[in-house]
Amino acid sequence: MPKTYTVKLLNEDEWREIVDSDPRYEHVDDANLGFSDPAKRRSYVRAEALQDFPGVKAMVARHEFEHLIEETPSDQDEHGVRHKKGFWRNF
């Protein structure tokens, strides 16, 4: 059976619920626009924070999906969660 992956676009309440749901997400906070959890094959995007920037929202969703399928991990913390802080403040 092929692997399945999920990218979820979340409002701020859903984002907070996901971030608080797993201690491995301790480094994810409001400075992140998204993050990926390869162990769960899921990515999460703060869609509400990007509602005025649909092109950026699509870019972040694609970027987080790419984290799920990349062979060489990037932007990965010690818990295996992939995220990057702050780049979006330049928009």
ZILINMO-V212066 format. One record per residue. N is the residue number from 1. RES is the residue in one small letter. OMEGA is omega in whole degrees, 0 to 359 (* if undefined). Layout:
N_RES_OMEGA, N_RES_OMEGA
This chain:
1_m_181, 2_p_177, 3_k_174, 4_t_180, 5_y_181, 6_t_171, 7_v_182, 8_k_174, 9_l_191, 10_l_168, 11_n_187, 12_e_178, 13_d_178, 14_e_178, 15_w_182, 16_r_180, 17_e_179, 18_i_182, 19_v_181, 20_d_187, 21_s_186, 22_d_181, 23_p_177, 24_r_181, 25_y_185, 26_e_181, 27_h_178, 28_v_180, 29_d_184, 30_d_173, 31_a_179, 32_n_172, 33_l_179, 34_g_174, 35_f_181, 36_s_177, 37_d_182, 38_p_180, 39_a_179, 40_k_183, 41_r_180, 42_r_172, 43_s_182, 44_y_181, 45_v_177, 46_r_186, 47_a_182, 48_e_179, 49_a_183, 50_l_187, 51_q_179, 52_d_183, 53_f_185, 54_p_179, 55_g_178, 56_v_178, 57_k_178, 58_a_180, 59_m_180, 60_v_179, 61_a_179, 62_r_180, 63_h_180, 64_e_175, 65_f_179, 66_e_175, 67_h_181, 68_l_187, 69_i_182, 70_e_180, 71_e_179, 72_t_183, 73_p_173, 74_s_179, 75_d_186, 76_q_177, 77_d_185, 78_e_178, 79_h_181, 80_g_179, 81_v_184, 82_r_181, 83_h_178, 84_k_182, 85_k_161, 86_g_184, 87_f_186, 88_w_181, 89_r_178, 90_n_181, 91_f_*
